[in-house]
Amino acid sequence: MDKMMDSPWVLRIIALFLALLLFFSVRTGLSPANKTITSEQTEVIRDVPVDVFYDDKNLIVTGIPKTVDVTIKGPMPLVIQTKATKDFSVFVDLSKLLIGEHSVKLQYENISDKLQVSFDPATVKVNIEEKVTQEFRVDPELNTRLIEEGYVLNGMTANPATVYITGAKSAIENISYVKATVTGEQGLKEPFSQVAAVKVLDRDLNKLDVTIQPETVKVQVDIGAYSRELPVVLKEIGKAADGITVNQLTSSPTKVRVYGRKSIIDSLTAIPVEVDLSDITESKTYEFDVKLPEGVTKVSDSKIKVKADITKVEQEKTTTTTTTTTPTPTPDPKPTPSPPSEETSTPPEHNTPPPDKTEEVEEDIDS
């Protein structure tokens, strides 16, 4: 055996055999079929941010998706490393494009050339427009169904009252509403304030892609009882004292604000104030209480001033009597002769006989 191993031909044959075995072993490992099975892998990396390069001081770009899905394919170690680190970027370079619509392809960097890369979507349609900034007034709004019955929304104010909106020229031209909506619980009946987000909408109430500065405003909501201003009508009751004539009654104020349920307040035409004439004794200003009609919760003035103009009749009569009893000196009238009376023309003894003579005559006749 030792002699065989010492033979150079035996050693040459063994070396040739090992060389052939090694050759076929390496060839089998490098075959394409085996390489695909053992070394190649495909992975999808989702929601990768998209960077955009353009003149963002003067232009606005729309149509670029915020994220895309990236598919990578290649040697398994590279695929695993790329997916784990995510140290690559996806971008769109619009710096050399003019204003208008364009179809552009997504690009990437920091991904190995040995990997195949694809995007979903692969191309995007973008619109490059002029950037415009404009000031708009904010309109606060509130659902009036949240307000308690008998109360109304008197008004709302926003602070600040205006905001600056920046966006594409076409978006700015389509702005129809700039609103700040406040909310609350059912049964609102007191003023309150609330910070609300500003919304920018087109005529179809679609939200527009614009930048708002500031994004929120403070809204002051004024809620109060429903009210109307109604005229005051004086209603005379009672009877004036003897010798007093009431010439005129004038109220101040002539109108009052009435609060209460809307259906009741709207049905009123005036507020009557009762004036008791028996309380009026001289020309001066009096105060009378305002009695609330049914359904009215309050009025702006609980008392009404009434200026009375009167005349005292007794004073007029006294003055007239005093004037008529004072005689005015007049010349004495000339005496006028009176006609003769019957008594002076005919003496009494000729007309009627004395009683004793009459009795004597009657006695003579009887005899």
Long-range contacts (C-beta under 8 A, 24 or more apart in sequence): 39-75, 39-76, 40-73, 40-74, 40-75, 40-76, 41-73, 41-74, 41-75, 41-76, 41-79, 41-80, 42-71, 42-72, 42-73, 42-79, 43-71, 43-72, 43-73, 43-79, 43-80, 43-82, 43-83, 44-69, 44-70, 44-71, 45-69, 45-70, 45-71, 45-72, 45-82, 45-83, 45-86, 48-86, 48-90, 49-89, 49-90, 50-90, 50-91, 50-92, 50-106, 51-89, 51-90, 51-91, 51-92, 52-91, 52-92, 52-94, 53-91, 53-92, 53-93, 53-94, 53-95, 54-94, 54-95, 54-97, 54-128, 55-95, 56-131, 57-131, 58-130, 58-131, 59-99, 59-128, 59-129, 59-130, 59-131, 60-128, 60-129, 60-130, 60-131, 60-167, 60-168, 60-169, 60-171, 61-94, 61-126, 61-127, 61-128, 61-129, 62-126, 62-127, 62-129, 62-168, 62-209, 63-124, 63-125, 63-126, 63-127, 64-92, 64-124, 64-126, 65-121, 65-124, 68-106, 68-119, 68-120, 68-121, 69-119, 69-120, 70-108, 70-117, 70-118, 70-119, 71-117, 71-118, 71-119, 71-120, 72-111, 72-115, 72-116, 72-117, 73-115, 73-116, 74-112, 74-114, 74-115, 74-116, 75-114, 75-115, 78-112, 78-114, 78-115, 79-115, 82-111, 82-112, 82-115, 90-119, 92-124, 92-126, 94-126, 94-128, 97-128, 98-128, 99-128, 99-129, 99-130, 100-127, 100-128, 101-125, 101-126, 101-127, 101-128, 102-126, 102-127, 102-128, 127-168, 129-168, 129-169, 129-170, 130-168, 130-169, 131-166, 131-167, 131-168, 131-169, 132-166, 132-167, 132-168, 132-169, 132-172, 133-164, 133-165, 133-166, 134-164, 134-165, 134-172, 135-162, 135-163, 135-164, 135-165, 136-162, 136-163, 136-164, 136-165, 136-175, 136-178, 136-200, 137-161, 137-162, 137-178, 138-162, 138-163, 138-178, 138-179, 138-180, 138-198, 138-217, 139-177, 139-178, 139-179, 139-180, 140-179, 140-180, 140-181, 140-182, 140-196, 140-217, 140-219, 140-221, 141-179, 141-180, 141-181, 141-182, 142-181, 142-182, 142-183, 142-184, 142-221, 143-183, 146-183, 146-184, 146-185, 146-186, 146-187, 146-188, 147-188, 147-189, 147-223, 148-187, 148-188, 148-189, 149-261, 150-189, 150-225, 150-226, 150-260, 150-261, 150-262, 150-297, 151-188, 151-189, 151-223, 151-224, 151-225, 151-226, 152-223, 152-224, 152-225, 152-226, 152-262, 153-221, 153-222, 153-223, 154-222, 154-223, 154-224, 155-222, 156-182, 156-219, 156-220, 156-221, 156-222, 157-219, 157-220, 158-217, 158-218, 158-219, 158-220, 159-217, 159-218, 159-219, 159-220, 160-214, 160-217, 163-198, 163-212, 163-213, 163-214, 163-217, 164-212, 164-213, 165-200, 165-210, 165-211, 165-212, 165-213, 166-210, 166-211, 166-213, 167-208, 167-209, 167-210, 167-211, 168-209, 168-210, 171-208, 171-209, 171-210, 172-210, 174-202, 174-203, 174-208, 175-200, 175-201, 175-202, 175-208, 175-210, 176-201, 176-202, 176-203, 177-201, 177-202, 177-205, 180-216, 180-217, 180-219, 182-219, 182-221, 188-221, 188-223, 189-223, 189-225, 190-223, 191-220, 191-221, 191-222, 191-223, 191-224, 192-221, 192-223, 193-218, 193-219, 193-220, 193-221, 194-218, 194-219, 194-221, 195-219, 225-259, 225-260, 225-297, 225-298, 226-259, 226-260, 226-261, 226-262, 226-265, 227-257, 227-258, 227-259, 227-260, 227-265, 228-257, 228-258, 228-265, 228-266, 228-268, 229-255, 229-256, 229-257, 229-258, 230-255, 230-256, 230-257, 230-258, 230-268, 230-269, 230-270, 230-271, 231-255, 231-270, 231-271, 232-256, 232-270, 232-271, 232-273, 232-304, 233-270, 233-271, 233-272, 233-273, 234-272, 234-273, 234-275, 234-306, 235-272, 235-273, 235-274, 235-275, 236-275, 236-277, 237-274, 237-275, 237-276, 237-277, 238-276, 238-277, 238-278, 238-279, 239-277, 239-278, 240-277, 240-278, 240-280, 240-310, 241-278, 241-281, 242-314, 243-312, 243-313, 243-314, 243-315, 244-280, 244-281, 244-310, 244-311, 244-312, 244-313, 245-310, 245-311, 245-312, 245-313, 246-277, 246-280, 246-308, 246-309, 246-310, 247-309, 247-310, 247-311, 248-308, 248-309, 249-275, 249-306, 249-307, 249-308, 249-309, 250-306, 250-307, 250-309, 251-304, 251-305, 251-306, 251-307, 252-285, 252-304, 252-305, 252-306, 252-307, 253-301, 253-304, 256-290, 256-299, 256-300, 256-301, 256-304, 257-299, 257-300, 258-296, 258-299, 258-300, 259-296, 259-297, 259-298, 259-299, 260-295, 260-296, 260-297, 260-298, 261-295, 264-293, 264-294, 264-295, 264-296, 265-295, 265-296, 268-293, 268-296, 271-299, 273-304, 273-306, 275-306, 280-308, 280-310, 281-310, 282-308, 282-310, 283-308, 283-309, 283-310, 284-308
